[in-house]
C-alpha cells in the first residue's frame, strides 16, 4: 500500500510539472504574437507615407495574420473613411472661405501710390496720387437714407439734411503746424493716434439738394465742375486757415476758368492714354507737361485719387452727393493718412513748395476711370 501511494504521488507531481510547463509556453507565445502585431503596425504606419503600391503589399501581408488583426484593419478602414469625409468637408469649407476672400478682394482697390515729384529748371512740378479701398454697400431702406460710397474709410451721415455742410477737423498731434517765427508751415512726425482720430472727427454730410442732383461722370457740365472745384477749394482753404490761425502764409486756392479748362484737358489726356495710375505706376506726366505749357503757367501740382464713381458700388445714377463724398474722403486721406506717400498730397494742398505770394488757381476734373484730378497752378 505504501508503495502504491508513493507511486500515485509521483504520478501527480509529474502531471503538475508538465501542466506548468504548458502554461509557460503559452504565455511566451502570446508575448511573441503581441510583438509581431506591434511590429506589423509600425510597418504599416511607415508605408502609409509612400505610394499606393506599397499599400497593396501591406494588405497581402495582413491576410497571413490572425482574426484579431482583421478587426484592427477594419477599424483602420473606418477611421480612414471618416478622415476622408472630414477632409472633404474641410476642403469644402476652405473652398467657401476662399470664395468669401475672393469676393472681399473684388471689393477692394489697390493701395495708395507713393508720392511722385518732378522738378525742372523751367517750372516746379509737384505730383501726388492716392487710391481708395471699397467698403461694403447697403441698400437704402427709405428715401432720406444715404448710401455711402466712400473708399477711404472716412464716415458719412446715414441720412441727408437740407442744410448739410462739410469741414476738415484737425486731429491732436497732427504732423503739420504753423511756425509763428518763420511764418511758414512746418512738418513734424506723424502718429498712428493722429491718423485714427482723424477718422473719428471728420464726417461727410450729404445734402438733400445734392442727393437729388444727377452727375454724368463722363460728361460733367461746366457748372457742376465749378461747384465741385469750389467745394474742394473751400475744404482745403478752411484747413489752411485753421492751422495758421488765419495768418495768410500762402494764397488761397481760387477756382478760375483757366484752371477749370486746364483740369478738363488733363482728364481728356488721361482718357486718351487710358492712364490708370494704379496700373501705370504714377501720373501721366507728358499730359501734365503739355497742359502746363499750353496755358503758360509758371508752376503746377497735381493730386490724383481713384474713386468708386464708375463701378457697381453705386446702385442707380451717380449723384452730386456721391461725387462730393468721394472728394471729401480723398482730401481727408491725403491730408490725414498720407504716410505711404511721404505726405506729398498734404504738402501740395497746404501750398508747401509754391510761391506763397503768387495766386494759386485751382480746378477739379474726373476722367472716365473715375480718377479725381486736383490741379493747382501758378
C-alpha positions as CSV (number, residue, x, y, z in Angstrom):
1,X,0.0,0.0,0.0
2,X,2.8,2.4,0.9
3,X,4.5,1.7,-2.5
4,X,1.2,2.3,-4.3
5,X,0.7,5.6,-2.5
6,X,4.2,6.7,-3.3
7,X,3.8,5.8,-7.0
8,X,0.5,7.8,-7.1
9,X,2.1,10.9,-5.6
10,X,5.0,10.6,-8.1
11,X,2.5,10.5,-11.0
12,X,0.6,13.6,-9.6
13,X,3.8,15.6,-9.2
14,X,4.9,14.8,-12.8
15,X,1.5,15.8,-14.1
16,X,1.7,19.2,-12.3
17,X,5.2,19.8,-13.7
18,X,4.0,19.1,-17.3
19,X,1.0,21.4,-16.8
20,X,3.1,24.2,-15.5
21,X,5.5,23.8,-18.5
22,X,2.5,24.1,-20.8
23,X,1.3,27.3,-19.2
24,X,4.7,28.9,-19.5
25,X,5.0,28.1,-23.2
26,X,1.5,29.5,-23.9
27,X,2.5,32.8,-22.1
28,X,5.7,33.1,-24.2
29,X,3.8,32.5,-27.4
30,X,1.3,35.3,-26.5
31,X,4.2,37.8,-25.9
32,X,5.7,36.9,-29.3
33,X,2.4,37.4,-31.0
34,X,2.0,40.9,-29.4
35,X,5.5,41.9,-30.6
36,X,4.7,40.7,-34.1
37,X,1.4,42.7,-34.2
38,X,3.2,45.8,-32.9
39,X,5.9,45.4,-35.5
40,X,3.3,44.9,-38.2
41,X,1.5,48.1,-37.2
42,X,4.7,50.1,-37.3
43,X,5.5,48.9,-40.8
44,X,2.0,49.8,-42.0
45,X,2.3,53.3,-40.5
46,X,5.7,53.9,-42.2
47,X,4.4,52.6,-45.6
48,X,1.3,54.8,-45.5
49,X,3.5,57.8,-46.5
50,X,4.7,56.0,-49.6
51,X,2.9,55.2,-52.9
52,X,-0.3,53.2,-53.4
53,X,1.7,50.2,-54.5
54,X,3.2,50.0,-51.0
55,X,-0.3,49.8,-49.6
56,X,-1.2,46.7,-51.7
57,X,1.8,44.9,-50.2
58,X,0.7,45.7,-46.8
59,X,-2.7,44.2,-47.4
60,X,-1.2,40.9,-48.7
61,X,0.9,40.6,-45.6
62,X,-2.1,41.3,-43.4
63,X,-4.0,38.3,-44.7
64,X,-1.5,35.9,-43.0
65,X,-2.2,37.4,-39.6
66,X,-4.9,36.3,-37.0
67,X,-8.5,37.3,-36.8
68,X,-7.6,40.0,-34.3
69,X,-5.6,41.7,-37.0
70,X,-8.5,41.8,-39.3
71,X,-10.6,43.6,-36.6
72,X,-7.8,46.2,-36.3
73,X,-7.6,46.6,-40.1
74,X,-11.4,47.1,-40.4
75,X,-11.3,49.7,-37.7
76,X,-8.4,51.4,-39.6
77,X,-10.5,51.5,-42.8
78,X,-13.4,53.1,-41.0
79,X,-11.1,55.7,-39.5
80,X,-9.7,56.4,-43.0
81,X,-13.2,56.8,-44.4
82,X,-14.1,59.2,-41.6
83,X,-10.9,61.1,-42.2
84,X,-11.7,61.3,-45.9
85,X,-15.2,62.7,-45.1
86,X,-13.6,65.2,-42.8
87,X,-11.1,66.1,-45.4
88,X,-13.9,66.6,-48.0
89,X,-15.8,68.8,-45.5
90,X,-12.5,70.7,-44.8
91,X,-11.9,71.2,-48.5
92,X,-15.5,72.5,-49.0
93,X,-15.1,74.8,-46.0
94,X,-11.7,76.0,-47.4
95,X,-13.2,76.5,-50.8
96,X,-16.1,78.5,-49.3
97,X,-13.7,80.6,-47.3
98,X,-11.6,81.2,-50.5
99,X,-14.7,82.3,-52.3
100,X,-15.5,84.7,-49.5
101,X,-12.0,86.1,-49.5
102,X,-12.2,86.4,-53.3
103,X,-15.5,88.3,-53.0
104,X,-13.9,90.6,-50.5
105,X,-10.9,91.1,-52.7
106,X,-13.2,92.1,-55.6
107,X,-14.5,94.8,-53.4
108,X,-11.0,96.3,-53.0
109,X,-9.0,98.8,-54.9
110,X,-5.2,99.0,-54.9
111,X,-3.3,100.6,-52.1
112,X,-2.2,104.2,-52.2
113,X,0.7,105.0,-54.5
114,X,3.7,106.8,-53.3
115,X,4.2,110.5,-54.0
116,X,5.9,111.3,-57.3
117,X,7.8,114.5,-57.6
118,X,9.2,116.1,-60.7
119,X,11.2,119.3,-60.7
120,X,12.7,121.2,-63.7
121,X,14.6,124.5,-64.0
122,X,11.7,126.0,-66.1
123,X,9.0,125.0,-63.6
124,X,8.2,123.3,-60.4
125,X,6.1,120.2,-60.6
126,X,4.6,118.6,-57.6
127,X,2.5,115.5,-58.3
128,X,0.9,113.1,-55.9
129,X,-1.6,110.2,-56.1
130,X,-3.8,108.0,-53.9
131,X,-6.4,105.3,-54.4
132,X,-9.4,104.1,-52.3
133,X,-10.4,100.9,-50.8
134,X,-14.1,99.9,-51.3
135,X,-16.4,99.5,-48.3
136,X,-19.5,97.3,-48.2
137,X,-22.7,98.6,-49.7
138,X,-26.2,98.7,-48.1
139,X,-29.5,99.2,-49.8
140,X,-31.4,102.3,-48.9
141,X,-34.3,101.4,-46.6
142,X,-36.0,104.8,-47.1
143,X,-35.9,107.9,-49.3
144,X,-33.8,110.0,-46.8
145,X,-31.2,107.3,-46.4
146,X,-27.8,107.9,-47.9
147,X,-25.8,105.0,-49.2
148,X,-22.1,105.8,-48.6
149,X,-19.6,105.0,-51.4
150,X,-16.5,106.2,-49.5
151,X,-13.4,104.3,-50.4
152,X,-11.1,105.9,-47.9
153,X,-12.6,104.7,-44.6
154,X,-13.9,108.1,-43.6
155,X,-17.5,108.0,-42.4
156,X,-20.6,109.8,-43.7
157,X,-24.0,110.6,-42.3
158,X,-26.6,107.9,-43.0
159,X,-29.3,110.4,-43.7
160,X,-29.5,113.6,-45.8
161,X,-30.3,117.0,-44.4
162,X,-31.4,120.2,-46.2
163,X,-28.5,122.4,-45.0
164,X,-25.6,120.0,-44.8
165,X,-22.1,121.4,-44.9
166,X,-18.6,119.9,-44.6
167,X,-15.3,120.9,-43.0
168,X,-12.0,119.3,-42.1
169,X,-11.1,119.0,-38.4
170,X,-7.5,118.8,-37.3
171,X,-6.7,115.7,-35.1
172,X,-4.5,116.1,-32.0
173,X,-0.8,115.7,-32.7
174,X,-1.1,116.4,-36.4
175,X,2.3,116.5,-38.0
176,X,1.8,119.8,-39.9
177,X,1.8,123.0,-37.8
178,X,2.4,126.7,-38.3
179,X,5.7,128.2,-37.2
180,X,5.0,131.7,-35.9
181,X,8.7,132.7,-36.2
182,X,9.2,131.7,-39.8
183,X,5.6,132.3,-40.8
184,X,5.7,129.0,-42.7
185,X,4.1,125.6,-42.4
186,X,6.4,123.1,-40.6
187,X,6.3,119.3,-41.0
188,X,6.8,117.1,-37.9
189,X,6.3,113.4,-37.4
190,X,3.1,111.5,-38.0
191,X,1.5,109.3,-35.3
192,X,-1.0,106.5,-35.5
193,X,-3.1,108.1,-32.9
194,X,-3.5,111.2,-35.0
195,X,-4.5,109.2,-38.1
196,X,-7.0,107.2,-36.1
197,X,-8.5,110.3,-34.5
198,X,-8.9,111.9,-37.9
199,X,-11.4,109.2,-38.9
200,X,-13.4,109.8,-35.8
201,X,-13.7,113.6,-36.1
202,X,-14.2,114.0,-39.9
203,X,-17.6,113.0,-41.4
204,X,-19.2,113.7,-44.7
205,X,-22.7,115.3,-44.6
206,X,-24.9,114.7,-47.7
207,X,-27.5,117.4,-48.5
208,X,-31.0,116.9,-49.9
209,X,-30.2,119.0,-53.0
210,X,-27.0,117.0,-53.8
211,X,-28.7,113.6,-53.4
212,X,-31.3,114.7,-55.9
213,X,-28.8,116.1,-58.5
214,X,-27.5,113.6,-61.0
215,X,-24.0,113.7,-62.4
216,X,-22.8,112.2,-65.7
217,X,-19.2,111.3,-64.8
218,X,-18.2,111.1,-68.5
219,X,-19.8,114.5,-69.3
220,X,-19.7,116.7,-66.3
221,X,-21.2,120.1,-67.0
222,X,-19.1,123.3,-66.5
223,X,-21.4,124.4,-63.7
224,X,-21.1,121.1,-61.9
225,X,-17.3,121.1,-62.4
226,X,-17.1,124.6,-60.9
227,X,-19.3,123.6,-58.0
228,X,-17.2,120.5,-57.2
229,X,-14.0,122.5,-57.6
230,X,-15.3,125.2,-55.2
231,X,-16.4,122.5,-52.7
232,X,-12.8,121.1,-52.7
233,X,-11.1,124.5,-52.5
234,X,-13.3,125.5,-49.5
235,X,-12.3,122.4,-47.6
236,X,-8.5,122.9,-48.2
237,X,-8.6,126.7,-47.6
238,X,-10.5,126.2,-44.4
239,X,-7.9,123.7,-43.2
240,X,-5.1,126.1,-44.1
241,X,-6.7,128.9,-42.1
242,X,-7.2,126.7,-39.0
243,X,-3.6,125.5,-39.0
244,X,-2.2,129.0,-39.4
245,X,-4.7,130.7,-37.0
246,X,-5.9,132.7,-40.1
247,X,-2.5,134.0,-40.9
248,X,-2.1,134.3,-44.7
249,X,1.1,132.3,-45.0
250,X,0.1,131.5,-48.6
251,X,-2.5,132.4,-51.1
252,X,-5.9,130.7,-51.0
253,X,-6.9,128.2,-53.8
254,X,-9.0,130.2,-56.2
255,X,-11.3,128.5,-58.8
256,X,-10.7,130.1,-62.2
257,X,-11.9,129.5,-65.7
258,X,-8.3,128.9,-66.9
259,X,-7.7,126.3,-64.1
260,X,-11.1,124.6,-64.9
261,X,-10.2,124.3,-68.6
262,X,-6.7,123.1,-67.8
263,X,-8.1,120.4,-65.4
264,X,-10.6,119.3,-68.1
265,X,-7.7,119.0,-70.6
266,X,-5.8,116.9,-68.1
267,X,-8.7,114.5,-67.8
268,X,-9.1,114.3,-71.6
269,X,-5.4,113.4,-71.8
270,X,-5.7,110.7,-69.2
271,X,-8.7,109.3,-71.1
272,X,-6.8,109.3,-74.4
273,X,-3.8,107.5,-72.9
274,X,-6.1,105.1,-70.9
275,X,-3.9,106.1,-68.0
276,X,-4.9,104.2,-64.8
277,X,-2.4,105.5,-62.3
278,X,-2.7,102.3,-60.2
279,X,-1.5,100.2,-63.1
280,X,0.8,102.7,-64.8
281,X,2.7,103.4,-61.6
282,X,2.0,107.2,-61.2
283,X,0.9,110.3,-63.1
284,X,0.7,110.9,-66.9
285,X,3.5,113.4,-66.7
286,X,3.5,114.0,-70.5
287,X,-0.1,115.1,-70.4
288,X,0.5,117.3,-67.3
289,X,3.5,119.0,-69.1
290,X,1.5,119.6,-72.3
291,X,-1.3,121.3,-70.4
292,X,1.1,123.3,-68.3
293,X,3.0,124.6,-71.5
294,X,-0.3,125.3,-73.4
295,X,-1.5,127.6,-70.6
296,X,1.8,129.4,-69.8
297,X,1.7,128.6,-66.1
298,X,4.9,129.1,-64.0
299,X,4.3,126.1,-61.7
300,X,1.8,123.3,-61.2
301,X,1.0,120.5,-58.8
302,X,-1.4,117.6,-59.2
303,X,-3.0,115.4,-56.6
304,X,-4.9,112.5,-58.1
305,X,-7.2,110.0,-56.3
306,X,-9.1,106.9,-57.5
307,X,-12.7,106.6,-56.7
308,X,-15.7,104.2,-56.8
309,X,-17.7,106.5,-59.0
310,X,-17.6,104.3,-62.1
311,X,-18.2,100.9,-60.7
312,X,-21.1,98.8,-59.4
313,X,-20.9,100.0,-55.8
314,X,-23.4,102.7,-56.7
315,X,-26.9,101.5,-57.2
316,X,-28.6,103.8,-59.6
317,X,-27.3,107.1,-61.1
318,X,-24.3,108.9,-59.7
319,X,-25.4,112.0,-57.7
320,X,-23.7,115.2,-56.6
321,X,-23.6,113.8,-53.1
322,X,-21.7,110.7,-54.3
323,X,-19.1,112.9,-56.0
324,X,-18.7,115.2,-53.1
325,X,-18.3,112.3,-50.7
326,X,-15.5,110.9,-52.9
327,X,-13.8,114.3,-53.0
328,X,-14.2,114.6,-49.2
329,X,-12.8,111.2,-48.5
330,X,-9.9,111.6,-50.9
331,X,-8.9,115.0,-49.3
332,X,-9.2,113.6,-45.8
333,X,-7.0,110.6,-46.8
334,X,-4.4,112.9,-48.4
335,X,-4.4,115.3,-45.5
336,X,-4.5,113.0,-42.5
337,X,-3.4,109.5,-43.7
338,X,-0.7,110.1,-46.3
339,X,2.4,108.4,-44.7
340,X,2.7,105.9,-47.5
341,X,3.2,108.9,-49.9
342,X,5.6,110.7,-47.6
343,X,2.8,113.3,-47.1
344,X,3.3,114.7,-50.6
345,X,-0.5,115.2,-51.1
346,X,-0.8,117.2,-47.9
347,X,2.2,119.3,-48.8
348,X,0.6,120.1,-52.1
349,X,-2.8,121.1,-50.6
350,X,-1.0,123.2,-47.9
351,X,0.8,125.1,-50.6
352,X,4.3,124.0,-49.4
353,X,6.8,124.5,-52.3
354,X,4.7,127.0,-54.1
355,X,5.3,130.8,-54.3
356,X,3.5,132.0,-51.2
357,X,2.9,135.4,-52.7
358,X,1.5,134.2,-56.1
359,X,-2.1,133.4,-56.9
360,X,-3.0,129.7,-56.7
361,X,-5.5,128.8,-59.4
362,X,-7.4,125.6,-58.8
363,X,-9.6,123.2,-60.7
364,X,-11.1,119.6,-60.3
365,X,-11.9,117.1,-63.0
366,X,-12.8,113.5,-63.2
367,X,-11.7,111.1,-66.0
368,X,-13.5,108.1,-67.5
369,X,-11.8,105.8,-65.0
370,X,-13.3,107.7,-62.1
371,X,-9.9,109.2,-61.1
372,X,-10.3,112.6,-59.5
373,X,-7.8,115.3,-60.5
374,X,-7.0,118.2,-58.2
375,X,-4.9,120.7,-60.2
376,X,-3.1,123.6,-58.6
377,X,-1.5,126.2,-61.0
378,X,0.6,129.4,-60.6
